């Protein structure tokens, strides 16, 4: 898929960030993963991001990431574009971007270069190295140790025609305002904060027209309805859904570090789709928390 076509597609709807399934021995469970993606592809999302944060990409080896991406492409390519991760050191990110293109992915989500601090100049070079290593459209993720200034985003966009988007994992209103004012519609803007529904309505005013929905994994109808209410700027519906489901859900999520991922797999289990375990260093919800989540989901579905 050409970068401009991917950008148009991703901004046309909600984005799916599926979990990666593991078996009891914590090995990649490809059959269950494929089954999950086949379901996700029928629920209306505009794009599917394999092995991202919700997909525990940080716990996968490069070989496993390639396996996950190939499984995703094999299962849903043609029905929904698959965006693959590039993460870690620049050389590793370059290799992963090239492997994703060879696997048939539609685009790249470029994660921060973990475990090292970097200057804005260094981040521009990091982004440029990955963009020049592939013909695919690249979305860069601003968060953690790679928080991009408006000047950096503008320079990276000018240097790299296939840089198509910025995913924001910071939620700094002034930073996003400066970025949109400087870069405008040259890029697409994707909300990337944990449980992005919480921030979706205010960020819409800053040009962030879509977001990564982890909730879509286990309550896709709710997630799609919520997204529609955001795009319609239906404040009454958005805040009703926040109060009835999202905020009580956050109360469970916030009980332990890493639960932003763990609770998604628990949600799948709660709706009868067996999310399976998370890998260390993440931990699974307790039995009591899983039961509490199941009750919340059942109540929201009434």
C-alpha positions, 0 to 999 in steps of 0.5 A: 500500500502506498504511504498516502493511501495508508494515511487516508485509510488509517484516518477513516476509522478506529484503529485496532491494536490486538493482543498477542496470544501466548500458550501456557508455556508463554510461547506464541500461540499462532492459531489463537492469534489468527482466530482473534485477528479474523474476528477483529477484522470484521468489526469495523476497524480501519487498521490493525497494528500487530505486535504493538504495545498492547500486543506485548511487542516489547516482550517478543524477540525479533524472530517472534515479531516477524512471525506475528507480523507474517501471521497477521498479514496472512490472516487479514491482509486485503481486509484490513491493512497491517502495520508492523512495529520497528523498535529498539536501536536504530539498526534493529528498527531498520531491520524490522522495517525491512522485514515487515515490508518483505512480509507484506505489511502495509506500514510501520509504527516506529517506537522509541529507541528504548533504554537510551536518552536521545537529543532531538537531533538524534531522534530526527536521524533515527526516524530518517534512517528507518524511513529511508530503509523502507518504501512503506508509510511510517508512523512515529510514536512520540512517548517515553524517551522519544518525546518529539518537539514540533520542530523535530516533527516538522524536520522529520516530515520534510526530510522523509516523504514516507513519514505519514503520521505522529502517534502521541503518547504524551497528551501535552496539549501545548505540544500538540497545538504547536505541532499541528500549527507547524505541521498541519495536515502534512501528517496524520495524528493518532492518539496513543495514550493508554485507554485512549478513549479517555482523551479522545474528545479533547484531542480531536480539537487538536487534529487527532482524528483517530486513536489506538483502541485496546478496548476494541480487543474485547468490546469492539461494538462499544469501542466503535460506538464510542468512536462514532460519538467522539467524531460526532462530538456528541459530548453527552454520549461520550461522557455517559459511556466514560462514566458507565464503563471507561472510568470504572475500567480505569479504576481496575487498570490503575491498581498495578503497573502494566495492567494497561495490557493485562486487563485487555487479555483479561477482558477477552477471557471475560467475554469467553475468548480466552486472552491467555497469560501475559509474559513477564515482567507483566502480571495477570489480573487476580481472580477477583479483579477478573470477576470484577471486570466481567461484571462491569462488562456485563453491566455495560452490555445491558 
